Structure formats: structure tokens, C-alpha cells
Amino acid sequence: MYMLFTVENEELFLGRIYCYIHHDDDLGISPLFRFGSIFNMARLVLDDYRSGYENGFWWQRLFNGYSITTWMVVLNLGSTGLLVSWLMKYADNIVKVYSTSLAMLLTMVLSVNLFNLKPTLQLFLGIIICMMSLHMYFAPPNMLVDLPAQARAAPESLKEVTVERRTGS
């Protein structure tokens, strides 16, 4: 996500400059990702060769030791990533920060109920501060402070102004 925003910012500020490190090709795979994948695959094959393939190829034992808890964590992190990307598509960074804070609150409530977690004072204070800032951010301004009533100008007191635009050098 960060790399995508970095590319967009570079294009906005510097113009259309080709950046090889962040550039995505037609397959959607960056050169750095391809570089890392090739060397990691070579290491896995080398380890298999050194052990004499006694445990089989690396792809045959890729998910050995995965329990239901491991799969739940993988599912949770994958869905969280999709939700964050959806949120960033339709909202701004502030909403993302607040949604992360609310997710922490939900995690705390579930942890207390499921794992008998004993919440600390710092956790409660953090949640209270987050809720207060959430209220202050989304509340209408007149609810937070006493604003004077805005006086509207009468339509007959408004004057129409025309502006001439000069063209040429």
C-alpha cells in the first residue's frame, strides 16, 4: 500500500518519472518482488538438495504444522488487509485510524470474553481517549462549542461583480 501511494505522490510532485523500483509491469509484479522470489526459491531448492530430498520437495511440506488457529490467523490478517484496502479506496486516512482504534476495542472485548484477559488501566485510558477524539472529529461544530448564529446577507444587498480575463502576453 505504501509503495502505491509513494508512486502516486512521485507522479504528482515530479511529473511522469519512471521509477524502476516501484514500477508494476503488466503482471502486477514489481521487479523487487521478482528478485526476492527467485532467490528465495533457489534457497529452498538448495536446502532440499542438501538434505537429499528426504522430507520431499519444499512445496509438499509447505503447510505442515498448520493448525486451525494458524488458519484463523491467516484468514483474519487476509480479511483485515482487504478491509483496509477497501476503506482506503472510499475513505481517508483519519477514518482508517479510527477504524483501527475501533478494531482494537473489539479485539479487547473479544479477548476478555474468549481468553479471560484482564484489561489494564492503560488499555481503558487509551480506549476512552480514542472514543473522545472520535466524538470530537465527527460531531458537528455547534455541538462542541457555542458558535454565534451565522447571519445571512439579504439578497438585495449583494452586488454582482464581473471580472475581465486578459488573454495573450
PASEBA-1860 file (N, C-alpha, C; in nm, 3 decimals):
! residues 169
1> MYMLFTVE> 0.082/-0.117/0.000/0.000/0.000/0.000/0.088/0.126/0.000 ~ 0.191/0.124/0.083/0.279/0.240/0.092/0.347/0.268/-0.041 ~ 0.388/0.158/-0.109/0.457/0.176/-0.236/0.363/0.238/-0.339 ~ 0.237/0.201/-0.337/0.143/0.258/-0.432/0.125/0.407/-0.409 ~ 0.112/0.446/-0.281/0.096/0.587/-0.252/0.223/0.664/-0.284 ~ 0.339/0.602/-0.265/0.465/0.667/-0.296/0.474/0.695/-0.445 ~ 0.434/0.599/-0.527/0.437/0.618/-0.672/0.343/0.731/-0.711 ~ 0.223/0.733/-0.655/0.128/0.838/-0.689/0.183/0.975/-0.648
9> NEELFLGR> 0.243/0.986/-0.530/0.299/1.113/-0.486/0.414/1.156/-0.574 ~ 0.499/1.062/-0.615/0.610/1.098/-0.704/0.557/1.150/-0.836 ~ 0.452/1.087/-0.888/0.397/1.134/-1.015/0.334/1.271/-0.999 ~ 0.270/1.297/-0.886/0.208/1.427/-0.865/0.311/1.538/-0.851 ~ 0.417/1.513/-0.777/0.515/1.617/-0.750/0.623/1.628/-0.857 ~ 0.665/1.518/-0.913/0.779/1.520/-1.003/0.739/1.502/-1.148 ~ 0.614/1.481/-1.177/0.574/1.456/-1.315/0.584/1.308/-1.345 ~ 0.580/1.274/-1.469/0.583/1.133/-1.510/0.726/1.082/-1.516
17> IYCYIHHD> 0.784/1.052/-1.400/0.919/0.998/-1.393/0.907/0.848/-1.371 ~ 0.975/0.771/-1.452/0.972/0.626/-1.441/1.057/0.583/-1.324 ~ 0.996/0.515/-1.230/1.068/0.469/-1.111/1.072/0.316/-1.115 ~ 1.188/0.260/-1.144/1.201/0.116/-1.166/1.168/0.035/-1.041 ~ 1.203/0.085/-0.925/1.183/0.008/-0.802/1.035/-0.008/-0.772 ~ 0.956/0.095/-0.795/0.814/0.091/-0.761/0.725/0.056/-0.879 ~ 0.782/0.042/-0.998/0.701/0.023/-1.119/0.641/-0.117/-1.122 ~ 0.513/-0.125/-1.154/0.446/-0.254/-1.172/0.435/-0.281/-1.321
25> DDLGISPL> 0.465/-0.403/-1.362/0.453/-0.438/-1.503/0.313/-0.491/-1.531 ~ 0.294/-0.548/-1.648/0.161/-0.595/-1.687/0.108/-0.704/-1.596 ~ 0.197/-0.782/-1.534/0.154/-0.889/-1.446/0.123/-0.839/-1.305 ~ 0.154/-0.714/-1.276/0.132/-0.659/-1.142/0.238/-0.701/-1.043 ~ 0.354/-0.744/-1.093/0.461/-0.790/-1.006/0.578/-0.693/-1.019 ~ 0.621/-0.636/-0.909/0.731/-0.541/-0.915/0.863/-0.616/-0.932 ~ 0.963/-0.550/-0.989/1.094/-0.615/-1.007/1.157/-0.659/-0.876 ~ 1.138/-0.584/-0.769/1.195/-0.625/-0.641/1.130/-0.753/-0.590
33> FRFGSIFN> 1.001/-0.767/-0.613/0.932/-0.890/-0.572/0.984/-1.009/-0.651 ~ 0.999/-0.991/-0.782/1.053/-1.100/-0.865/1.193/-1.138/-0.820 ~ 1.277/-1.039/-0.793/1.414/-1.062/-0.749/1.416/-1.144/-0.620 ~ 1.336/-1.105/-0.522/1.330/-1.177/-0.395/1.274/-1.317/-0.409 ~ 1.172/-1.333/-0.494/1.112/-1.465/-0.514/1.211/-1.562/-0.576 ~ 1.287/-1.517/-0.673/1.385/-1.605/-0.740/1.489/-1.653/-0.640 ~ 1.543/-1.563/-0.560/1.647/-1.603/-0.465/1.592/-1.689/-0.351 ~ 1.470/-1.664/-0.308/1.411/-1.749/-0.205/1.380/-1.889/-0.257
41> MARLVLDD> 1.332/-1.899/-0.380/1.307/-2.030/-0.440/1.438/-2.106/-0.458 ~ 1.543/-2.035/-0.497/1.674/-2.100/-0.513/1.722/-2.155/-0.379 ~ 1.700/-2.081/-0.272/1.741/-2.127/-0.139/1.662/-2.250/-0.096 ~ 1.532/-2.252/-0.123/1.451/-2.368/-0.088/1.495/-2.493/-0.165 ~ 1.522/-2.476/-0.294/1.568/-2.590/-0.375/1.705/-2.637/-0.327 ~ 1.794/-2.544/-0.292/1.926/-2.579/-0.243/1.917/-2.656/-0.111 ~ 1.830/-2.612/-0.020/1.811/-2.683/0.107/1.757/-2.824/0.083 ~ 1.663/-2.839/-0.011/1.612/-2.972/-0.045/1.724/-3.060/-0.101
49> YRSGYENG> 1.806/-3.004/-0.186/1.915/-3.081/-0.248/2.016/-3.126/-0.142 ~ 2.049/-3.035/-0.048/2.147/-3.070/0.057/2.094/-3.178/0.150 ~ 1.962/-3.178/0.175/1.906/-3.280/0.264/1.874/-3.410/0.190 ~ 1.897/-3.414/0.062/1.874/-3.536/-0.015/1.727/-3.564/-0.040 ~ 1.646/-3.464/-0.034/1.501/-3.476/-0.058/1.437/-3.580/0.036 ~ 1.493/-3.596/0.158/1.437/-3.695/0.250/1.299/-3.655/0.303 ~ 1.270/-3.526/0.310/1.138/-3.480/0.353/1.047/-3.445/0.236 ~ 1.091/-3.471/0.116/1.014/-3.435/-0.003/1.052/-3.295/-0.050
57> FWWQRLFN> 0.987/-3.255/-0.156/1.012/-3.120/-0.208/0.951/-3.017/-0.114 ~ 0.998/-2.894/-0.125/0.954/-2.789/-0.031/0.806/-2.760/-0.043 ~ 0.747/-2.772/-0.161/0.605/-2.742/-0.176/0.517/-2.852/-0.119 ~ 0.573/-2.971/-0.094/0.495/-3.078/-0.033/0.481/-3.059/0.117 ~ 0.572/-2.990/0.179/0.566/-2.967/0.323/0.542/-2.821/0.358 ~ 0.490/-2.745/0.263/0.471/-2.601/0.281/0.376/-2.570/0.397 ~ 0.269/-2.648/0.412/0.170/-2.619/0.516/0.174/-2.719/0.631 ~ 0.283/-2.791/0.647/0.297/-2.883/0.760/0.298/-2.804/0.891
65> GYSITTWM> 0.223/-2.851/0.989/0.221/-2.786/1.120/0.115/-2.679/1.133 ~ 0.040/-2.653/1.027/-0.067/-2.552/1.036/-0.184/-2.612/1.112 ~ -0.226/-2.544/1.218/-0.343/-2.588/1.293/-0.461/-2.498/1.255 ~ -0.575/-2.524/1.317/-0.692/-2.441/1.290/-0.668/-2.298/1.336 ~ -0.593/-2.283/1.445/-0.560/-2.149/1.494/-0.476/-2.073/1.393 ~ -0.379/-2.142/1.333/-0.295/-2.079/1.232/-0.379/-2.033/1.114 ~ -0.469/-2.118/1.068/-0.554/-2.081/0.955/-0.647/-1.965/0.990 ~ -0.694/-1.960/1.114/-0.778/-1.848/1.157/-0.699/-1.717/1.156
73> VVLNLGST> -0.574/-1.722/1.200/-0.490/-1.602/1.198/-0.465/-1.557/1.054 ~ -0.436/-1.653/0.966/-0.415/-1.620/0.824/-0.541/-1.559/0.764 ~ -0.657/-1.618/0.793/-0.783/-1.564/0.744/-0.810/-1.425/0.800 ~ -0.782/-1.405/0.928/-0.803/-1.275/0.992/-0.715/-1.169/0.929 ~ -0.587/-1.198/0.913/-0.495/-1.098/0.856/-0.527/-1.070/0.710 ~ -0.565/-1.173/0.635/-0.602/-1.152/0.495/-0.727/-1.067/0.481 ~ -0.829/-1.095/0.561/-0.951/-1.015/0.554/-0.927/-0.874/0.605 ~ -0.841/-0.858/0.705/-0.808/-0.724/0.753/-0.741/-0.643/0.643
81> GLLVSWLM> -0.649/-0.704/0.571/-0.584/-0.634/0.460/-0.683/-0.592/0.353 ~ -0.777/-0.680/0.319/-0.878/-0.645/0.220/-0.969/-0.534/0.270 ~ -1.007/-0.540/0.396/-1.092/-0.434/0.451/-1.020/-0.300/0.455 ~ -0.892/-0.300/0.490/-0.817/-0.174/0.493/-0.805/-0.117/0.352 ~ -0.779/-0.202/0.253/-0.768/-0.151/0.117/-0.903/-0.098/0.068 ~ -1.013/-0.163/0.104/-1.145/-0.113/0.067/-1.171/0.021/0.136 ~ -1.133/0.028/0.263/-1.155/0.151/0.339/-1.073/0.266/0.281 ~ -0.949/0.239/0.243/-0.865/0.345/0.187/-0.914/0.387/0.048
89> KYADNIVK> -0.987/0.300/-0.021/-1.040/0.337/-0.151/-1.154/0.437/-0.136 ~ -1.239/0.419/-0.035/-1.357/0.502/-0.021/-1.350/0.604/0.092 ~ -1.245/0.604/0.171/-1.237/0.697/0.284/-1.097/0.756/0.290 ~ -1.071/0.834/0.393/-0.939/0.897/0.406/-0.862/0.832/0.521 ~ -0.742/0.885/0.547/-0.654/0.827/0.649/-0.712/0.839/0.789 ~ -0.783/0.946/0.817/-0.840/0.966/0.950/-0.941/0.854/0.980 ~ -1.024/0.823/0.884/-1.122/0.716/0.904/-1.051/0.583/0.926 ~ -0.941/0.561/0.856/-0.864/0.437/0.875/-0.808/0.430/1.017
97> VYSTSLAM> -0.757/0.540/1.068/-0.703/0.541/1.204/-0.813/0.512/1.305 ~ -0.929/0.573/1.287/-1.038/0.549/1.379/-1.092/0.407/1.367 ~ -1.097/0.354/1.247/-1.145/0.216/1.235/-1.046/0.118/1.298 ~ -0.916/0.149/1.289/-0.817/0.065/1.357/-0.836/0.072/1.508 ~ -0.865/0.189/1.560/-0.890/0.204/1.704/-1.014/0.127/1.747 ~ -1.118/0.133/1.666/-1.239/0.057/1.699/-1.213/-0.093/1.689 ~ -1.128/-0.134/1.596/-1.092/-0.276/1.589/-1.016/-0.318/1.714 ~ -0.933/-0.230/1.769/-0.864/-0.261/1.895/-0.965/-0.277/2.008
105> LLTMVLSV> -1.068/-0.194/2.010/-1.173/-0.206/2.111/-1.245/-0.340/2.098 ~ -1.281/-0.375/1.975/-1.348/-0.502/1.952/-1.258/-0.620/1.992 ~ -1.130/-0.610/1.960/-1.035/-0.715/1.997/-1.026/-0.728/2.148 ~ -1.027/-0.615/2.218/-1.022/-0.620/2.364/-1.146/-0.686/2.421 ~ -1.264/-0.652/2.369/-1.388/-0.711/2.419/-1.389/-0.862/2.393 ~ -1.348/-0.903/2.273/-1.343/-1.046/2.242/-1.239/-1.118/2.327 ~ -1.124/-1.055/2.352/-1.020/-1.117/2.433/-1.064/-1.135/2.578 ~ -1.139/-1.039/2.630/-1.190/-1.052/2.766/-1.287/-1.169/2.775
113> NLFNLKPT> -1.375/-1.181/2.675/-1.475/-1.287/2.678/-1.418/-1.424/2.643 ~ -1.329/-1.431/2.546/-1.279/-1.561/2.500/-1.159/-1.612/2.578 ~ -1.067/-1.522/2.613/-0.940/-1.564/2.672/-0.924/-1.520/2.817 ~ -1.029/-1.465/2.878/-1.024/-1.417/3.017/-0.912/-1.317/3.039 ~ -0.895/-1.227/2.944/-0.794/-1.122/2.954/-0.833/-1.025/3.065 ~ -0.735/-0.984/3.143/-0.757/-0.882/3.246/-0.709/-0.748/3.189 ~ -0.802/-0.661/3.144/-0.760/-0.534/3.085/-0.690/-0.445/3.187 ~ -0.594/-0.369/3.140/-0.518/-0.280/3.226/-0.576/-0.139/3.221
121> LQLFLGII> -0.530/-0.056/3.312/-0.573/0.084/3.316/-0.531/0.156/3.188 ~ -0.411/0.127/3.139/-0.364/0.193/3.017/-0.455/0.161/2.898 ~ -0.503/0.037/2.891/-0.592/-0.001/2.783/-0.723/0.076/2.791 ~ -0.779/0.086/2.910/-0.904/0.162/2.925/-0.884/0.310/2.894 ~ -0.774/0.367/2.941/-0.749/0.509/2.913/-0.731/0.533/2.763 ~ -0.661/0.443/2.697/-0.643/0.457/2.552/-0.775/0.449/2.477 ~ -0.861/0.359/2.519/-0.991/0.345/2.454/-1.078/0.467/2.481 ~ -1.075/0.518/2.603/-1.154/0.638/2.636/-1.105/0.758/2.555
129> ICMMSLHM> -0.974/0.776/2.545/-0.920/0.888/2.467/-0.958/0.872/2.320 ~ -0.952/0.752/2.269/-0.989/0.727/2.129/-1.136/0.759/2.107 ~ -1.222/0.718/2.198/-1.364/0.745/2.183/-1.393/0.895/2.191 ~ -1.322/0.964/2.279/-1.341/1.110/2.288/-1.298/1.179/2.159 ~ -1.184/1.138/2.104/-1.139/1.201/1.981/-1.229/1.165/1.864 ~ -1.283/1.045/1.865/-1.377/1.004/1.761/-1.502/1.091/1.767 ~ -1.551/1.114/1.887/-1.668/1.200/1.904/-1.637/1.342/1.859 ~ -1.520/1.393/1.896/-1.485/1.531/1.860/-1.465/1.547/1.710
137> YFAPPNML> -1.416/1.444/1.643/-1.391/1.455/1.499/-1.520/1.453/1.419 ~ -1.615/1.366/1.456/-1.735/1.350/1.376/-1.854/1.432/1.426 ~ -1.843/1.495/1.542/-1.955/1.574/1.595/-1.963/1.707/1.518 ~ -2.085/1.759/1.501/-2.096/1.890/1.437/-2.033/1.998/1.526 ~ -1.973/2.100/1.467/-1.902/2.201/1.547/-1.989/2.270/1.650 ~ -2.116/2.297/1.619/-2.201/2.367/1.715/-2.232/2.281/1.837 ~ -2.209/2.151/1.829/-2.229/2.063/1.944/-2.112/2.071/2.041 ~ -1.993/2.105/1.988/-1.874/2.110/2.072/-1.852/2.245/2.136
145> VDLPAQAR> -1.878/2.353/2.063/-1.858/2.489/2.116/-1.980/2.572/2.082 ~ -1.998/2.679/2.159/-2.109/2.770/2.131/-2.066/2.866/2.021 ~ -2.116/2.844/1.902/-2.087/2.930/1.790/-2.199/3.032/1.775 ~ -2.164/3.154/1.741/-2.271/3.252/1.718/-2.349/3.215/1.593 ~ -2.475/3.252/1.594/-2.559/3.222/1.478/-2.506/3.300/1.359 ~ -2.496/3.234/1.247/-2.445/3.299/1.127/-2.554/3.382/1.063 ~ -2.523/3.509/1.044/-2.618/3.599/0.980/-2.600/3.589/0.829 ~ -2.708/3.574/0.760/-2.702/3.568/0.614/-2.732/3.705/0.557
153> AAPESLKE> -2.662/3.738/0.450/-2.684/3.867/0.385/-2.814/3.862/0.305 ~ -2.884/3.972/0.306/-3.008/3.981/0.229/-2.973/3.980/0.081 ~ -3.051/3.913/-0.001/-3.017/3.904/-0.144/-3.009/4.040/-0.214 ~ -3.088/4.139/-0.169/-3.082/4.269/-0.236/-2.955/4.347/-0.202 ~ -2.886/4.310/-0.095/-2.762/4.382/-0.059/-2.641/4.326/-0.133 ~ -2.657/4.214/-0.202/-2.546/4.156/-0.277/-2.532/4.225/-0.411 ~ -2.408/4.248/-0.453/-2.383/4.311/-0.582/-2.315/4.210/-0.672 ~ -2.353/4.213/-0.798/-2.291/4.124/-0.894/-2.165/4.190/-0.947
161> VTVERRTG> -2.056/4.114/-0.949/-1.928/4.166/-0.993/-1.883/4.083/-1.111 ~ -1.837/4.151/-1.216/-1.783/4.081/-1.332/-1.633/4.102/-1.336 ~ -1.564/4.001/-1.381/-1.418/4.006/-1.387/-1.379/3.982/-1.532 ~ -1.296/4.074/-1.585/-1.247/4.056/-1.720/-1.117/3.977/-1.716 ~ -1.112/3.881/-1.803/-0.991/3.796/-1.809/-0.911/3.837/-1.931 ~ -0.783/3.868/-1.909/-0.696/3.908/-2.019/-0.628/3.785/-2.076 ~ -0.623/3.779/-2.204/-0.554/3.670/-2.271/-0.440/3.727/-2.352 ~ -0.344/3.645/-2.381/-0.230/3.692/-2.458/-0.111/3.718/-2.369
169> S> -0.009/3.783/-2.425/0.113/3.803/-2.346/0.117/3.931/-2.273
END
